[in-house]
């Protein structure tokens, strides 16, 4: 809670932000909605990057969401044949 308020968010936004994250993650885990979930998670993580760039607390808080987003899309690429057909890497 202290870290969230230090970054400029009020305490009453913590639960809604958590709910949004859980909803995006659930959409990502369901195969039929996984692309939508990945898009929404990318936006969520982009907000995290934006917040940390604004307060610059070192490179790790900025780079970590970028790495996590890359893993989200990499995992989706490996499990979804439609994405592999759209982006045929290495073929």
PyMOL Python script that loads the backbone (N, CA, C, O; Angstrom):
from pymol import cmd

cmd.read_pdbstr("""\
ATOM      1  N   UNK A   1       0.836  -1.185   0.000  1.00  0.00           N
ATOM      2  CA  UNK A   1       0.000   0.000   0.000  1.00  0.00           C
ATOM      3  C   UNK A   1       0.879   1.246   0.000  1.00  0.00           C
ATOM      4  O   UNK A   1       0.601   2.212  -0.710  1.00  0.00           O
ATOM      5  N   UNK A   2       1.924   1.214   0.789  1.00  0.00           N
ATOM      6  CA  UNK A   2       2.813   2.372   0.879  1.00  0.00           C
ATOM      7  C   UNK A   2       3.468   2.693  -0.465  1.00  0.00           C
ATOM      8  O   UNK A   2       3.569   3.857  -0.850  1.00  0.00           O
ATOM      9  N   UNK A   3       3.909   1.655  -1.172  1.00  0.00           N
ATOM     10  CA  UNK A   3       4.533   1.863  -2.476  1.00  0.00           C
ATOM     11  C   UNK A   3       3.562   2.423  -3.498  1.00  0.00           C
ATOM     12  O   UNK A   3       3.937   3.251  -4.327  1.00  0.00           O
ATOM     13  N   UNK A   4       2.330   1.980  -3.445  1.00  0.00           N
ATOM     14  CA  UNK A   4       1.316   2.462  -4.381  1.00  0.00           C
ATOM     15  C   UNK A   4       1.012   3.932  -4.138  1.00  0.00           C
ATOM     16  O   UNK A   4       0.901   4.709  -5.086  1.00  0.00           O
ATOM     17  N   UNK A   5       0.879   4.316  -2.885  1.00  0.00           N
ATOM     18  CA  UNK A   5       0.599   5.726  -2.578  1.00  0.00           C
ATOM     19  C   UNK A   5       1.810   6.594  -2.890  1.00  0.00           C
ATOM     20  O   UNK A   5       1.650   7.744  -3.301  1.00  0.00           O
ATOM     21  N   UNK A   6       3.010   6.071  -2.705  1.00  0.00           N
ATOM     22  CA  UNK A   6       4.221   6.819  -3.042  1.00  0.00           C
ATOM     23  C   UNK A   6       4.285   7.125  -4.541  1.00  0.00           C
ATOM     24  O   UNK A   6       4.853   8.137  -4.951  1.00  0.00           O
ATOM     25  N   UNK A   7       3.698   6.242  -5.351  1.00  0.00           N
ATOM     26  CA  UNK A   7       3.690   6.450  -6.797  1.00  0.00           C
ATOM     27  C   UNK A   7       2.536   7.337  -7.261  1.00  0.00           C
ATOM     28  O   UNK A   7       2.369   7.556  -8.461  1.00  0.00           O
ATOM     29  N   UNK A   8       1.741   7.849  -6.323  1.00  0.00           N
ATOM     30  CA  UNK A   8       0.705   8.804  -6.667  1.00  0.00           C
ATOM     31  C   UNK A   8      -0.699   8.237  -6.764  1.00  0.00           C
ATOM     32  O   UNK A   8      -1.624   8.959  -7.136  1.00  0.00           O
ATOM     33  N   UNK A   9      -0.881   6.976  -6.443  1.00  0.00           N
ATOM     34  CA  UNK A   9      -2.209   6.366  -6.482  1.00  0.00           C
ATOM     35  C   UNK A   9      -2.810   6.385  -5.077  1.00  0.00           C
ATOM     36  O   UNK A   9      -2.096   6.207  -4.090  1.00  0.00           O
ATOM     37  N   UNK A  10      -4.109   6.599  -4.991  1.00  0.00           N
ATOM     38  CA  UNK A  10      -4.760   6.568  -3.685  1.00  0.00           C
ATOM     39  C   UNK A  10      -4.990   5.111  -3.275  1.00  0.00           C
ATOM     40  O   UNK A  10      -5.003   4.208  -4.112  1.00  0.00           O
ATOM     41  N   UNK A  11      -5.167   4.909  -1.986  1.00  0.00           N
ATOM     42  CA  UNK A  11      -5.356   3.557  -1.461  1.00  0.00           C
ATOM     43  C   UNK A  11      -6.603   2.879  -2.018  1.00  0.00           C
ATOM     44  O   UNK A  11      -6.642   1.655  -2.148  1.00  0.00           O
ATOM     45  N   UNK A  12      -7.611   3.664  -2.343  1.00  0.00           N
ATOM     46  CA  UNK A  12      -8.855   3.050  -2.829  1.00  0.00           C
ATOM     47  C   UNK A  12      -8.769   2.583  -4.274  1.00  0.00           C
ATOM     48  O   UNK A  12      -9.749   2.052  -4.796  1.00  0.00           O
ATOM     49  N   UNK A  13      -7.634   2.762  -4.936  1.00  0.00           N
ATOM     50  CA  UNK A  13      -7.470   2.241  -6.302  1.00  0.00           C
ATOM     51  C   UNK A  13      -6.781   0.883  -6.328  1.00  0.00           C
ATOM     52  O   UNK A  13      -6.721   0.242  -7.377  1.00  0.00           O
ATOM     53  N   UNK A  14      -6.265   0.441  -5.198  1.00  0.00           N
ATOM     54  CA  UNK A  14      -5.501  -0.813  -5.171  1.00  0.00           C
ATOM     55  C   UNK A  14      -6.383  -2.012  -5.520  1.00  0.00           C
ATOM     56  O   UNK A  14      -5.996  -2.833  -6.352  1.00  0.00           O
ATOM     57  N   UNK A  15      -7.541  -2.127  -4.912  1.00  0.00           N
ATOM     58  CA  UNK A  15      -8.431  -3.270  -5.166  1.00  0.00           C
ATOM     59  C   UNK A  15      -8.931  -3.264  -6.617  1.00  0.00           C
ATOM     60  O   UNK A  15      -8.880  -4.303  -7.275  1.00  0.00           O
ATOM     61  N   UNK A  16      -9.415  -2.114  -7.140  1.00  0.00           N
ATOM     62  CA  UNK A  16      -9.841  -2.131  -8.548  1.00  0.00           C
ATOM     63  C   UNK A  16      -8.708  -2.495  -9.515  1.00  0.00           C
ATOM     64  O   UNK A  16      -8.934  -3.211 -10.490  1.00  0.00           O
ATOM     65  N   UNK A  17      -7.500  -2.009  -9.249  1.00  0.00           N
ATOM     66  CA  UNK A  17      -6.370  -2.380 -10.104  1.00  0.00           C
ATOM     67  C   UNK A  17      -6.098  -3.881 -10.027  1.00  0.00           C
ATOM     68  O   UNK A  17      -5.791  -4.507 -11.041  1.00  0.00           O
ATOM     69  N   UNK A  18      -6.205  -4.450  -8.853  1.00  0.00           N
ATOM     70  CA  UNK A  18      -6.029  -5.895  -8.695  1.00  0.00           C
ATOM     71  C   UNK A  18      -7.101  -6.685  -9.422  1.00  0.00           C
ATOM     72  O   UNK A  18      -6.819  -7.721 -10.023  1.00  0.00           O
ATOM     73  N   UNK A  19      -8.332  -6.193  -9.366  1.00  0.00           N
ATOM     74  CA  UNK A  19      -9.435  -6.869 -10.063  1.00  0.00           C
ATOM     75  C   UNK A  19      -9.210  -6.831 -11.574  1.00  0.00           C
ATOM     76  O   UNK A  19      -9.434  -7.823 -12.268  1.00  0.00           O
ATOM     77  N   UNK A  20      -8.768  -5.686 -12.071  1.00  0.00           N
ATOM     78  CA  UNK A  20      -8.481  -5.569 -13.506  1.00  0.00           C
ATOM     79  C   UNK A  20      -7.376  -6.546 -13.901  1.00  0.00           C
ATOM     80  O   UNK A  20      -7.479  -7.215 -14.929  1.00  0.00           O
ATOM     81  N   UNK A  21      -6.327  -6.632 -13.096  1.00  0.00           N
ATOM     82  CA  UNK A  21      -5.231  -7.556 -13.398  1.00  0.00           C
ATOM     83  C   UNK A  21      -5.705  -9.010 -13.402  1.00  0.00           C
ATOM     84  O   UNK A  21      -5.344  -9.778 -14.293  1.00  0.00           O
ATOM     85  N   UNK A  22      -6.502  -9.382 -12.422  1.00  0.00           N
ATOM     86  CA  UNK A  22      -7.021 -10.756 -12.363  1.00  0.00           C
ATOM     87  C   UNK A  22      -7.915 -11.044 -13.569  1.00  0.00           C
ATOM     88  O   UNK A  22      -7.825 -12.118 -14.164  1.00  0.00           O
ATOM     89  N   UNK A  23      -8.773 -10.097 -13.930  1.00  0.00           N
ATOM     90  CA  UNK A  23      -9.662 -10.287 -15.085  1.00  0.00           C
ATOM     91  C   UNK A  23      -8.851 -10.452 -16.373  1.00  0.00           C
ATOM     92  O   UNK A  23      -9.153 -11.322 -17.189  1.00  0.00           O
ATOM     93  N   UNK A  24      -7.829  -9.625 -16.554  1.00  0.00           N
ATOM     94  CA  UNK A  24      -6.985  -9.736 -17.752  1.00  0.00           C
ATOM     95  C   UNK A  24      -6.266 -11.080 -17.785  1.00  0.00           C
ATOM     96  O   UNK A  24      -6.154 -11.707 -18.838  1.00  0.00           O
ATOM     97  N   UNK A  25      -5.783 -11.515 -16.629  1.00  0.00           N
ATOM     98  CA  UNK A  25      -5.075 -12.790 -16.548  1.00  0.00           C
ATOM     99  C   UNK A  25      -6.005 -13.963 -16.844  1.00  0.00           C
ATOM    100  O   UNK A  25      -5.612 -14.909 -17.527  1.00  0.00           O
ATOM    101  N   UNK A  26      -7.225 -13.908 -16.340  1.00  0.00           N
ATOM    102  CA  UNK A  26      -8.196 -14.970 -16.622  1.00  0.00           C
ATOM    103  C   UNK A  26      -8.495 -15.027 -18.121  1.00  0.00           C
ATOM    104  O   UNK A  26      -8.555 -16.108 -18.706  1.00  0.00           O
ATOM    105  N   UNK A  27      -8.681 -13.855 -18.741  1.00  0.00           N
ATOM    106  CA  UNK A  27      -8.912 -13.836 -20.187  1.00  0.00           C
ATOM    107  C   UNK A  27      -7.727 -14.422 -20.937  1.00  0.00           C
ATOM    108  O   UNK A  27      -7.910 -15.114 -21.938  1.00  0.00           O
ATOM    109  N   UNK A  28      -6.517 -14.155 -20.468  1.00  0.00           N
ATOM    110  CA  UNK A  28      -5.310 -14.692 -21.092  1.00  0.00           C
ATOM    111  C   UNK A  28      -5.242 -16.210 -20.959  1.00  0.00           C
ATOM    112  O   UNK A  28      -4.770 -16.888 -21.871  1.00  0.00           O
ATOM    113  N   UNK A  29      -5.705 -16.746 -19.843  1.00  0.00           N
ATOM    114  CA  UNK A  29      -5.616 -18.189 -19.603  1.00  0.00           C
ATOM    115  C   UNK A  29      -6.654 -18.998 -20.363  1.00  0.00           C
ATOM    116  O   UNK A  29      -6.455 -20.192 -20.585  1.00  0.00           O
ATOM    117  N   UNK A  30      -7.752 -18.382 -20.765  1.00  0.00           N
ATOM    118  CA  UNK A  30      -8.796 -19.072 -21.526  1.00  0.00           C
ATOM    119  C   UNK A  30      -8.394 -19.072 -23.000  1.00  0.00           C
ATOM    120  O   UNK A  30      -8.261 -17.998 -23.587  1.00  0.00           O
ATOM    121  N   UNK A  31      -8.198 -20.226 -23.611  1.00  0.00           N
ATOM    122  CA  UNK A  31      -7.700 -20.258 -24.990  1.00  0.00           C
ATOM    123  C   UNK A  31      -8.505 -19.400 -25.978  1.00  0.00           C
ATOM    124  O   UNK A  31      -7.922 -18.755 -26.848  1.00  0.00           O
ATOM    125  N   UNK A  32      -9.803 -19.388 -25.853  1.00  0.00           N
ATOM    126  CA  UNK A  32     -10.634 -18.645 -26.805  1.00  0.00           C
ATOM    127  C   UNK A  32     -10.440 -17.125 -26.695  1.00  0.00           C
ATOM    128  O   UNK A  32     -10.631 -16.412 -27.680  1.00  0.00           O
ATOM    129  N   UNK A  33     -10.065 -16.625 -25.519  1.00  0.00           N
ATOM    130  CA  UNK A  33      -9.909 -15.186 -25.302  1.00  0.00           C
ATOM    131  C   UNK A  33      -8.463 -14.796 -24.995  1.00  0.00           C
ATOM    132  O   UNK A  33      -8.208 -13.693 -24.512  1.00  0.00           O
ATOM    133  N   UNK A  34      -7.526 -15.686 -25.273  1.00  0.00           N
ATOM    134  CA  UNK A  34      -6.135 -15.451 -24.887  1.00  0.00           C
ATOM    135  C   UNK A  34      -5.505 -14.250 -25.584  1.00  0.00           C
ATOM    136  O   UNK A  34      -4.706 -13.543 -24.970  1.00  0.00           O
ATOM    137  N   UNK A  35      -5.837 -14.000 -26.830  1.00  0.00           N
ATOM    138  CA  UNK A  35      -5.263 -12.840 -27.529  1.00  0.00           C
ATOM    139  C   UNK A  35      -5.777 -11.547 -26.899  1.00  0.00           C
ATOM    140  O   UNK A  35      -5.002 -10.616 -26.676  1.00  0.00           O
ATOM    141  N   UNK A  36      -7.070 -11.483 -26.613  1.00  0.00           N
ATOM    142  CA  UNK A  36      -7.623 -10.309 -25.937  1.00  0.00           C
ATOM    143  C   UNK A  36      -6.957 -10.120 -24.580  1.00  0.00           C
ATOM    144  O   UNK A  36      -6.604  -9.000 -24.211  1.00  0.00           O
ATOM    145  N   UNK A  37      -6.786 -11.197 -23.844  1.00  0.00           N
ATOM    146  CA  UNK A  37      -6.113 -11.113 -22.550  1.00  0.00           C
ATOM    147  C   UNK A  37      -4.692 -10.608 -22.675  1.00  0.00           C
ATOM    148  O   UNK A  37      -4.248  -9.801 -21.859  1.00  0.00           O
ATOM    149  N   UNK A  38      -3.972 -11.069 -23.688  1.00  0.00           N
ATOM    150  CA  UNK A  38      -2.594 -10.610 -23.901  1.00  0.00           C
ATOM    151  C   UNK A  38      -2.562  -9.120 -24.245  1.00  0.00           C
ATOM    152  O   UNK A  38      -1.688  -8.391 -23.776  1.00  0.00           O
ATOM    153  N   UNK A  39      -3.499  -8.677 -25.052  1.00  0.00           N
ATOM    154  CA  UNK A  39      -3.569  -7.252 -25.395  1.00  0.00           C
ATOM    155  C   UNK A  39      -3.848  -6.421 -24.147  1.00  0.00           C
ATOM    156  O   UNK A  39      -3.200  -5.400 -23.916  1.00  0.00           O
ATOM    157  N   UNK A  40      -4.811  -6.860 -23.347  1.00  0.00           N
ATOM    158  CA  UNK A  40      -5.152  -6.124 -22.128  1.00  0.00           C
ATOM    159  C   UNK A  40      -4.006  -6.148 -21.114  1.00  0.00           C
ATOM    160  O   UNK A  40      -3.740  -5.137 -20.463  1.00  0.00           O
ATOM    161  N   UNK A  41      -3.326  -7.284 -20.974  1.00  0.00           N
ATOM    162  CA  UNK A  41      -2.167  -7.353 -20.082  1.00  0.00           C
ATOM    163  C   UNK A  41      -1.042  -6.445 -20.570  1.00  0.00           C
ATOM    164  O   UNK A  41      -0.336  -5.846 -19.759  1.00  0.00           O
ATOM    165  N   UNK A  42      -0.869  -6.337 -21.877  1.00  0.00           N
ATOM    166  CA  UNK A  42       0.140  -5.438 -22.427  1.00  0.00           C
ATOM    167  C   UNK A  42      -0.171  -3.993 -22.043  1.00  0.00           C
ATOM    168  O   UNK A  42       0.728  -3.241 -21.665  1.00  0.00           O
ATOM    169  N   UNK A  43      -1.431  -3.612 -22.139  1.00  0.00           N
ATOM    170  CA  UNK A  43      -1.828  -2.265 -21.722  1.00  0.00           C
ATOM    171  C   UNK A  43      -1.613  -2.045 -20.238  1.00  0.00           C
ATOM    172  O   UNK A  43      -1.136  -0.986 -19.831  1.00  0.00           O
ATOM    173  N   UNK A  44      -1.954  -3.023 -19.431  1.00  0.00           N
ATOM    174  CA  UNK A  44      -1.775  -2.942 -17.979  1.00  0.00           C
ATOM    175  C   UNK A  44      -0.290  -2.774 -17.647  1.00  0.00           C
ATOM    176  O   UNK A  44       0.083  -1.916 -16.846  1.00  0.00           O
ATOM    177  N   UNK A  45       0.541  -3.593 -18.265  1.00  0.00           N
ATOM    178  CA  UNK A  45       1.980  -3.510 -18.017  1.00  0.00           C
ATOM    179  C   UNK A  45       2.570  -2.215 -18.559  1.00  0.00           C
ATOM    180  O   UNK A  45       3.532  -1.684 -18.002  1.00  0.00           O
ATOM    181  N   UNK A  46       1.993  -1.706 -19.646  1.00  0.00           N
ATOM    182  CA  UNK A  46       2.421  -0.409 -20.167  1.00  0.00           C
ATOM    183  C   UNK A  46       2.149   0.699 -19.167  1.00  0.00           C
ATOM    184  O   UNK A  46       2.940   1.634 -19.039  1.00  0.00           O
ATOM    185  N   UNK A  47       1.040   0.599 -18.463  1.00  0.00           N
ATOM    186  CA  UNK A  47       0.748   1.567 -17.403  1.00  0.00           C
ATOM    187  C   UNK A  47       1.769   1.481 -16.278  1.00  0.00           C
ATOM    188  O   UNK A  47       2.164   2.501 -15.714  1.00  0.00           O
ATOM    189  N   UNK A  48       2.192   0.276 -15.953  1.00  0.00           N
ATOM    190  CA  UNK A  48       3.222   0.101 -14.926  1.00  0.00           C
ATOM    191  C   UNK A  48       4.535   0.732 -15.369  1.00  0.00           C
ATOM    192  O   UNK A  48       5.199   1.408 -14.583  1.00  0.00           O
ATOM    193  N   UNK A  49       4.907   0.514 -16.614  1.00  0.00           N
ATOM    194  CA  UNK A  49       6.138   1.115 -17.137  1.00  0.00           C
ATOM    195  C   UNK A  49       6.028   2.637 -17.085  1.00  0.00           C
ATOM    196  O   UNK A  49       6.954   3.320 -16.648  1.00  0.00           O
ATOM    197  N   UNK A  50       4.898   3.157 -17.530  1.00  0.00           N
ATOM    198  CA  UNK A  50       4.688   4.606 -17.545  1.00  0.00           C
ATOM    199  C   UNK A  50       4.816   5.203 -16.144  1.00  0.00           C
ATOM    200  O   UNK A  50       5.451   6.242 -15.962  1.00  0.00           O
ATOM    201  N   UNK A  51       4.220   4.553 -15.171  1.00  0.00           N
ATOM    202  CA  UNK A  51       4.294   5.038 -13.794  1.00  0.00           C
ATOM    203  C   UNK A  51       5.728   5.056 -13.294  1.00  0.00           C
ATOM    204  O   UNK A  51       6.154   6.027 -12.668  1.00  0.00           O
ATOM    205  N   UNK A  52       6.473   3.997 -13.562  1.00  0.00           N
ATOM    206  CA  UNK A  52       7.843   3.918 -13.070  1.00  0.00           C
ATOM    207  C   UNK A  52       8.787   4.834 -13.841  1.00  0.00           C
ATOM    208  O   UNK A  52       9.773   5.306 -13.276  1.00  0.00           O
ATOM    209  N   UNK A  53       8.513   5.091 -15.099  1.00  0.00           N
ATOM    210  CA  UNK A  53       9.324   6.061 -15.847  1.00  0.00           C
ATOM    211  C   UNK A  53       9.122   7.454 -15.247  1.00  0.00           C
ATOM    212  O   UNK A  53      10.065   8.235 -15.120  1.00  0.00           O
ATOM    213  N   UNK A  54       7.888   7.740 -14.886  1.00  0.00           N
ATOM    214  CA  UNK A  54       7.559   9.054 -14.327  1.00  0.00           C
ATOM    215  C   UNK A  54       8.320   9.330 -13.028  1.00  0.00           C
ATOM    216  O   UNK A  54       8.730  10.464 -12.784  1.00  0.00           O
ATOM    217  N   UNK A  55       8.511   8.319 -12.208  1.00  0.00           N
ATOM    218  CA  UNK A  55       9.185   8.494 -10.923  1.00  0.00           C
ATOM    219  C   UNK A  55      10.618   7.974 -10.927  1.00  0.00           C
ATOM    220  O   UNK A  55      11.314   8.103  -9.920  1.00  0.00           O
ATOM    221  N   UNK A  56      11.063   7.407 -12.002  1.00  0.00           N
ATOM    222  CA  UNK A  56      12.363   6.751 -12.187  1.00  0.00           C
ATOM    223  C   UNK A  56      13.005   6.293 -10.881  1.00  0.00           C
ATOM    224  O   UNK A  56      13.733   7.038 -10.225  1.00  0.00           O
ATOM    225  N   UNK A  57      12.717   5.071 -10.536  1.00  0.00           N
ATOM    226  CA  UNK A  57      13.278   4.447  -9.339  1.00  0.00           C
ATOM    227  C   UNK A  57      14.323   3.408  -9.709  1.00  0.00           C
ATOM    228  O   UNK A  57      14.505   2.431  -8.982  1.00  0.00           O
ATOM    229  N   UNK A  58      14.996   3.597 -10.800  1.00  0.00           N
ATOM    230  CA  UNK A  58      15.981   2.637 -11.267  1.00  0.00           C
ATOM    231  C   UNK A  58      15.460   1.899 -12.497  1.00  0.00           C
ATOM    232  O   UNK A  58      14.303   2.054 -12.888  1.00  0.00           O
ATOM    233  N   UNK A  59      16.321   1.107 -13.089  1.00  0.00           N
ATOM    234  CA  UNK A  59      15.971   0.433 -14.337  1.00  0.00           C
ATOM    235  C   UNK A  59      15.073  -0.791 -14.119  1.00  0.00           C
ATOM    236  O   UNK A  59      14.222  -1.084 -14.959  1.00  0.00           O
ATOM    237  N   UNK A  60      15.251  -1.504 -13.011  1.00  0.00           N
ATOM    238  CA  UNK A  60      14.517  -2.754 -12.822  1.00  0.00           C
ATOM    239  C   UNK A  60      12.996  -2.575 -12.847  1.00  0.00           C
ATOM    240  O   UNK A  60      12.321  -3.342 -13.533  1.00  0.00           O
ATOM    241  N   UNK A  61      12.419  -1.591 -12.128  1.00  0.00           N
ATOM    242  CA  UNK A  61      10.956  -1.437 -12.181  1.00  0.00           C
ATOM    243  C   UNK A  61      10.432  -1.082 -13.574  1.00  0.00           C
ATOM    244  O   UNK A  61       9.246  -1.262 -13.852  1.00  0.00           O
ATOM    245  N   UNK A  62      11.293  -0.588 -14.437  1.00  0.00           N
ATOM    246  CA  UNK A  62      10.890  -0.264 -15.806  1.00  0.00           C
ATOM    247  C   UNK A  62      11.045  -1.478 -16.707  1.00  0.00           C
ATOM    248  O   UNK A  62      10.168  -1.765 -17.522  1.00  0.00           O
ATOM    249  N   UNK A  63      12.145  -2.184 -16.566  1.00  0.00           N
ATOM    250  CA  UNK A  63      12.453  -3.314 -17.445  1.00  0.00           C
ATOM    251  C   UNK A  63      11.609  -4.554 -17.105  1.00  0.00           C
ATOM    252  O   UNK A  63      11.240  -5.310 -18.004  1.00  0.00           O
ATOM    253  N   UNK A  64      11.303  -4.769 -15.821  1.00  0.00           N
ATOM    254  CA  UNK A  64      10.578  -5.972 -15.427  1.00  0.00           C
ATOM    255  C   UNK A  64       9.225  -6.114 -16.122  1.00  0.00           C
ATOM    256  O   UNK A  64       8.944  -7.195 -16.639  1.00  0.00           O
ATOM    257  N   UNK A  65       8.359  -5.076 -16.166  1.00  0.00           N
ATOM    258  CA  UNK A  65       7.091  -5.239 -16.887  1.00  0.00           C
ATOM    259  C   UNK A  65       7.291  -5.489 -18.389  1.00  0.00           C
ATOM    260  O   UNK A  65       6.486  -6.177 -19.017  1.00  0.00           O
ATOM    261  N   UNK A  66       8.349  -4.938 -18.952  1.00  0.00           N
ATOM    262  CA  UNK A  66       8.635  -5.180 -20.375  1.00  0.00           C
ATOM    263  C   UNK A  66       8.986  -6.649 -20.588  1.00  0.00           C
ATOM    264  O   UNK A  66       8.511  -7.273 -21.537  1.00  0.00           O
ATOM    265  N   UNK A  67       9.812  -7.195 -19.713  1.00  0.00           N
ATOM    266  CA  UNK A  67      10.171  -8.616 -19.804  1.00  0.00           C
ATOM    267  C   UNK A  67       8.935  -9.486 -19.591  1.00  0.00           C
ATOM    268  O   UNK A  67       8.737 -10.467 -20.308  1.00  0.00           O
ATOM    269  N   UNK A  68       8.111  -9.136 -18.619  1.00  0.00           N
ATOM    270  CA  UNK A  68       6.898  -9.904 -18.348  1.00  0.00           C
ATOM    271  C   UNK A  68       5.957  -9.880 -19.554  1.00  0.00           C
ATOM    272  O   UNK A  68       5.380 -10.907 -19.912  1.00  0.00           O
ATOM    273  N   UNK A  69       5.803  -8.715 -20.178  1.00  0.00           N
ATOM    274  CA  UNK A  69       4.974  -8.616 -21.379  1.00  0.00           C
ATOM    275  C   UNK A  69       5.518  -9.455 -22.522  1.00  0.00           C
ATOM    276  O   UNK A  69       4.757 -10.070 -23.270  1.00  0.00           O
ATOM    277  N   UNK A  70       6.836  -9.478 -22.653  1.00  0.00           N
ATOM    278  CA  UNK A  70       7.466 -10.306 -23.681  1.00  0.00           C
ATOM    279  C   UNK A  70       7.196 -11.791 -23.421  1.00  0.00           C
ATOM    280  O   UNK A  70       6.956 -12.557 -24.354  1.00  0.00           O
ATOM    281  N   UNK A  71       7.235 -12.186 -22.160  1.00  0.00           N
ATOM    282  CA  UNK A  71       6.935 -13.576 -21.812  1.00  0.00           C
ATOM    283  C   UNK A  71       5.468 -13.921 -22.068  1.00  0.00           C
ATOM    284  O   UNK A  71       5.155 -15.032 -22.494  1.00  0.00           O
ATOM    285  N   UNK A  72       4.575 -12.972 -21.810  1.00  0.00           N
ATOM    286  CA  UNK A  72       3.147 -13.186 -22.084  1.00  0.00           C
ATOM    287  C   UNK A  72       2.949 -13.481 -23.565  1.00  0.00           C
ATOM    288  O   UNK A  72       2.292 -14.458 -23.926  1.00  0.00           O
ATOM    289  N   UNK A  73       3.518 -12.637 -24.422  1.00  0.00           N
ATOM    290  CA  UNK A  73       3.352 -12.832 -25.866  1.00  0.00           C
ATOM    291  C   UNK A  73       4.124 -14.045 -26.365  1.00  0.00           C
ATOM    292  O   UNK A  73       3.667 -14.733 -27.277  1.00  0.00           O
ATOM    293  N   UNK A  74       5.300 -14.319 -25.775  1.00  0.00           N
ATOM    294  CA  UNK A  74       6.059 -15.509 -26.163  1.00  0.00           C
ATOM    295  C   UNK A  74       5.306 -16.783 -25.827  1.00  0.00           C
ATOM    296  O   UNK A  74       5.271 -17.720 -26.624  1.00  0.00           O
ATOM    297  N   UNK A  75       4.702 -16.816 -24.641  1.00  0.00           N
ATOM    298  CA  UNK A  75       3.899 -17.979 -24.252  1.00  0.00           C
ATOM    299  C   UNK A  75       2.693 -18.162 -25.150  1.00  0.00           C
ATOM    300  O   UNK A  75       2.341 -19.284 -25.514  1.00  0.00           O
ATOM    301  N   UNK A  76       2.065 -17.059 -25.504  1.00  0.00           N
ATOM    302  CA  UNK A  76       0.912 -17.136 -26.401  1.00  0.00           C
ATOM    303  C   UNK A  76       1.343 -17.608 -27.786  1.00  0.00           C
ATOM    304  O   UNK A  76       0.640 -18.391 -28.426  1.00  0.00           O
ATOM    305  N   UNK A  77       2.477 -17.139 -28.240  1.00  0.00           N
ATOM    306  CA  UNK A  77       2.999 -17.559 -29.548  1.00  0.00           C
ATOM    307  C   UNK A  77       3.229 -19.070 -29.569  1.00  0.00           C
ATOM    308  O   UNK A  77       2.929 -19.736 -30.560  1.00  0.00           O
ATOM    309  N   UNK A  78       3.759 -19.601 -28.480  1.00  0.00           N
ATOM    310  CA  UNK A  78       4.044 -21.035 -28.431  1.00  0.00           C
ATOM    311  C   UNK A  78       2.790 -21.897 -28.331  1.00  0.00           C
ATOM    312  O   UNK A  78       2.793 -23.030 -28.813  1.00  0.00           O
ATOM    313  N   UNK A  79       1.726 -21.400 -27.726  1.00  0.00           N
ATOM    314  CA  UNK A  79       0.538 -22.237 -27.528  1.00  0.00           C
ATOM    315  C   UNK A  79      -0.583 -21.989 -28.526  1.00  0.00           C
ATOM    316  O   UNK A  79      -1.527 -22.777 -28.579  1.00  0.00           O
ATOM    317  N   UNK A  80      -0.515 -20.925 -29.319  1.00  0.00           N
ATOM    318  CA  UNK A  80      -1.620 -20.586 -30.224  1.00  0.00           C
ATOM    319  C   UNK A  80      -1.139 -20.653 -31.676  1.00  0.00           C
ATOM    320  O   UNK A  80      -0.352 -19.817 -32.120  1.00  0.00           O
ATOM    321  N   UNK A  81      -1.622 -21.653 -32.399  1.00  0.00           N
ATOM    322  CA  UNK A  81      -1.198 -21.853 -33.789  1.00  0.00           C
ATOM    323  C   UNK A  81      -1.606 -20.678 -34.676  1.00  0.00           C
ATOM    324  O   UNK A  81      -0.943 -20.406 -35.677  1.00  0.00           O
ATOM    325  N   UNK A  82      -2.687 -19.976 -34.325  1.00  0.00           N
ATOM    326  CA  UNK A  82      -3.125 -18.833 -35.141  1.00  0.00           C
ATOM    327  C   UNK A  82      -2.087 -17.721 -35.122  1.00  0.00           C
ATOM    328  O   UNK A  82      -1.848 -17.076 -36.144  1.00  0.00           O
ATOM    329  N   UNK A  83      -1.479 -17.496 -33.986  1.00  0.00           N
ATOM    330  CA  UNK A  83      -0.451 -16.473 -33.875  1.00  0.00           C
ATOM    331  C   UNK A  83       0.811 -16.895 -34.619  1.00  0.00           C
ATOM    332  O   UNK A  83       1.479 -16.065 -35.237  1.00  0.00           O
ATOM    333  N   UNK A  84       1.138 -18.186 -34.561  1.00  0.00           N
ATOM    334  CA  UNK A  84       2.300 -18.686 -35.317  1.00  0.00           C
ATOM    335  C   UNK A  84       2.080 -18.579 -36.817  1.00  0.00           C
ATOM    336  O   UNK A  84       3.031 -18.340 -37.562  1.00  0.00           O
ATOM    337  N   UNK A  85       0.840 -18.753 -37.277  1.00  0.00           N
ATOM    338  CA  UNK A  85       0.541 -18.591 -38.702  1.00  0.00           C
ATOM    339  C   UNK A  85       0.630 -17.122 -39.112  1.00  0.00           C
ATOM    340  O   UNK A  85       1.052 -16.803 -40.223  1.00  0.00           O
ATOM    341  N   UNK A  86       0.229 -16.237 -38.208  1.00  0.00           N
ATOM    342  CA  UNK A  86       0.277 -14.810 -38.483  1.00  0.00           C
ATOM    343  C   UNK A  86       1.711 -14.290 -38.526  1.00  0.00           C
ATOM    344  O   UNK A  86       2.047 -13.436 -39.347  1.00  0.00           O
ATOM    345  N   UNK A  87       2.556 -14.815 -37.631  1.00  0.00           N
ATOM    346  CA  UNK A  87       3.967 -14.419 -37.550  1.00  0.00           C
ATOM    347  C   UNK A  87       4.845 -15.659 -37.647  1.00  0.00           C
ATOM    348  O   UNK A  87       5.312 -16.159 -36.623  1.00  0.00           O
ATOM    349  N   UNK A  88       5.080 -16.166 -38.852  1.00  0.00           N
ATOM    350  CA  UNK A  88       5.867 -17.408 -38.990  1.00  0.00           C
ATOM    351  C   UNK A  88       7.362 -17.150 -38.804  1.00  0.00           C
ATOM    352  O   UNK A  88       8.096 -16.991 -39.779  1.00  0.00           O
ATOM    353  N   UNK A  89       7.806 -17.110 -37.559  1.00  0.00           N
ATOM    354  CA  UNK A  89       9.220 -16.872 -37.262  1.00  0.00           C
ATOM    355  C   UNK A  89      10.033 -18.128 -37.542  1.00  0.00           C
ATOM    356  O   UNK A  89       9.657 -19.223 -37.125  1.00  0.00           O
ATOM    357  N   UNK A  90      11.128 -17.971 -38.236  1.00  0.00           N
ATOM    358  CA  UNK A  90      12.027 -19.089 -38.475  1.00  0.00           C
ATOM    359  C   UNK A  90      11.612 -20.051 -39.569  1.00  0.00           C
ATOM    360  O   UNK A  90      12.233 -21.103 -39.720  1.00  0.00           O
ATOM    361  N   UNK A  91      10.584 -19.726 -40.336  1.00  0.00           N
ATOM    362  CA  UNK A  91      10.162 -20.635 -41.407  1.00  0.00           C
ATOM    363  C   UNK A  91      10.368 -19.980 -42.738  1.00  0.00           C
ATOM    364  O   UNK A  91      10.074 -20.579 -43.772  1.00  0.00           O
TER     365      UNK A  91
END
""", "prot")
cmd.dss("prot")
cmd.show_as("cartoon", "prot")
cmd.util.cbc("prot")
cmd.orient("prot")
